[in-house]
Amino acid sequence: MLYLSSSDWDRQPAPRKVALAADFMRIFCTVQTMSAASLADCLDRNAADGAPFERAMACVSALSAGR
């Protein structure tokens, strides 16, 4: 996910998006309170907000702040 552009993310099939999200969470998140499917959905909903990696960080941060 670190090297994907927004258009690369958009071209991925749904199962691949969930797998990428799971890998992101395994590597970058110490507390995994968001499911990989929820993260992939968040990335799809916020497609105009930057690169997938930056959006993933924002999605996870938003969830953490909402506790």
SVG drawing of the C-alpha trace seen along z (x, -y; Angstrom):
<svg xmlns="http://www.w3.org/2000/svg" viewBox="-17 -15 23 27">
<polyline fill="none" stroke="black" stroke-width="0.4" points="0.0,0.0 2.9,-2.3 3.8,-2.5 0.3,-2.5 -1.2,-5.5 -4.9,-6.3 -5.5,-4.9 -3.6,-1.7 -5.8,-1.3 -9.0,-1.8 -7.9,0.9 -7.5,3.6 -10.3,6.2 -12.1,6.1 -10.3,9.2 -6.9,7.7 -7.9,4.4 -8.8,6.3 -5.5,8.2 -3.5,5.0 -5.4,3.4 -4.6,6.4 -0.9,6.2 -0.9,2.5 -2.5,3.1 -0.2,5.9 2.9,3.8 1.8,0.3 -0.9,0.6 0.0,1.8 -3.7,1.8 -5.9,3.3 -9.3,2.1 -10.4,1.7 -11.1,4.8 -9.2,5.0 -12.5,4.9 -13.5,1.7 -10.1,0.1 -10.5,1.0 -14.0,-0.5 -12.7,-3.7 -10.0,-4.0 -12.6,-3.6 -14.9,-6.2 -12.1,-8.8 -10.5,-8.3 -10.0,-12.1 -8.0,-12.7 -4.5,-11.6 -2.4,-8.5 -3.7,-5.2 -1.0,-5.0 -1.9,-8.5 -5.6,-7.8 -5.0,-4.5 -3.2,-6.4 -6.0,-8.9 -8.7,-6.2 -6.9,-4.4 -6.3,-7.7 -9.9,-8.7 -11.0,-5.5 -8.6,-5.8 -9.7,-9.3 -13.3,-8.3 -12.9,-5.9"/>
</svg>
